[in-house]
Amino acid sequence: MDSQQQKISHLRALYHIACADEILTDVEAAFIKNVAEHLEIPLEELSQLDPFEPTLELPDREYKNYVLFHRLALVVMIDNTLDVREKQYCFNLGIKMGLHPNAVGEIIDYIAANGTLDSKPSEVMAIFKKYLS
């Protein structure tokens, strides 16, 4: 991601998906914390995350959004529970990101079927490529 605001926006989106079922599990919180560390966001920022609708600050290149969406879809299944509210919110975020609706739905279904550990980035990219025009 290109800017600090984009990184924080991404963390907020992850948090909002995780809270869509009104339960933030320990594994969801740990995943978000790991993403924050990977993005070099101070952990104090996590205490400022709120359940309100995040404003999306997106990179200027579509291919960068693919990686972001993959992470968003992973948080849906990180606790090994597919909640329809989390799934729907993730789908809606993918659409707001300007991603192809069929790709978004297929990626969420792929991760739901394979789990987070067995979902390969190369497979997610193959799904996105399939819908490029």
C-alpha positions in Angstrom: 0.0 0.0 0.0 1.1 3.5 -0.8 0.2 5.6 2.2 -0.4 5.4 6.0 -4.1 6.3 5.4 -4.5 3.4 3.0 -3.0 1.0 5.6 -5.3 2.3 8.3 -8.3 2.1 6.0 -7.4 -1.5 5.2 -7.2 -2.4 9.0 -10.5 -0.7 9.6 -12.1 -2.7 6.8 -10.7 -5.9 8.2 -12.0 -5.0 11.7 -15.4 -4.1 10.3 -15.7 -7.4 8.5 -14.6 -9.3 11.6 -17.3 -7.4 13.7 -20.1 -7.9 11.1 -21.3 -10.9 13.1 -21.2 -8.8 16.3 -18.3 -11.0 17.7 -14.6 -10.3 17.4 -13.0 -13.6 18.1 -9.5 -13.9 19.5 -8.3 -15.4 16.2 -9.8 -12.5 14.2 -8.1 -10.0 16.5 -4.8 -11.8 16.2 -5.1 -11.8 12.4 -5.7 -8.1 12.4 -2.8 -7.5 14.7 -0.5 -9.5 12.5 -1.6 -7.5 9.4 -1.0 -4.3 11.4 2.5 -5.5 12.2 3.2 -6.5 8.6 2.0 -3.1 7.4 4.2 -1.4 10.1 1.2 0.2 11.8 1.8 1.0 15.5 -0.3 -1.3 17.6 -1.8 1.7 19.4 -3.7 2.4 16.2 -5.6 -0.9 16.7 -7.2 0.5 19.9 -8.7 3.3 17.8 -10.5 1.0 15.4 -14.2 1.3 15.7 -17.2 -0.6 14.2 -18.3 2.3 12.1 -18.3 2.1 8.3 -14.7 2.7 7.2 -13.8 5.1 4.4 -11.9 3.2 1.8 -8.6 4.7 0.9 -7.4 2.5 -2.0 -4.2 2.2 -3.9 -4.1 3.7 -7.4 -3.4 0.4 -9.1 -6.1 -2.3 -9.5 -3.7 -5.1 -9.0 -2.8 -3.8 -5.5 -6.5 -4.1 -4.6 -6.4 -7.8 -5.4 -4.0 -8.4 -2.5 -6.1 -6.2 -0.2 -9.3 -8.1 -1.1 -7.6 -11.4 -0.6 -6.8 -10.4 2.9 -10.4 -9.1 3.4 -11.8 -12.4 2.3 -9.4 -14.3 4.6 -10.8 -12.6 7.7 -14.2 -14.0 6.8 -13.0 -17.5 7.4 -10.1 -17.0 9.8 -12.2 -18.3 12.7 -13.4 -21.3 10.7 -16.9 -20.0 10.8 -18.7 -18.6 7.7 -21.1 -16.0 8.9 -23.4 -14.7 6.2 -23.1 -11.1 7.6 -19.3 -11.2 7.3 -19.6 -12.7 3.8 -22.0 -10.1 2.6 -20.0 -7.2 4.1 -16.9 -8.5 2.4 -18.7 -8.9 -0.9 -20.0 -5.3 -0.6 -16.5 -4.0 0.1 -15.1 -5.8 -2.9 -17.7 -4.1 -5.1 -16.9 -0.7 -3.5 -13.3 -1.4 -4.4 -14.3 -1.6 -8.0 -13.6 -5.3 -8.3 -15.6 -7.6 -10.6 -18.7 -8.9 -8.7 -18.3 -12.5 -10.0 -14.6 -12.5 -9.0 -15.4 -11.2 -5.6 -18.1 -13.9 -5.0 -16.0 -16.7 -6.4 -13.0 -15.7 -4.2 -15.1 -15.6 -1.0 -16.6 -19.0 -1.9 -13.1 -20.4 -2.7 -11.7 -19.4 0.7 -14.9 -20.6 2.4 -14.4 -24.0 0.7 -10.7 -24.3 1.2 -10.2 -22.5 4.5 -7.6 -19.8 5.1 -4.6 -22.0 5.4 -5.2 -23.8 2.1 -6.3 -20.8 0.1 -3.4 -20.0 -2.3 -2.7 -16.5 -3.5 -2.0 -17.9 -6.9 -5.5 -19.3 -7.1 -7.0 -16.0 -6.0 -5.1 -14.2 -8.7 -6.2 -16.8 -11.2 -9.8 -16.0 -10.3 -9.3 -12.3 -10.7 -7.5 -12.9 -14.1 -10.5 -14.9 -15.3 -12.7 -11.9 -15.1 -10.4 -9.3 -16.6 -11.7 -7.8 -19.8 
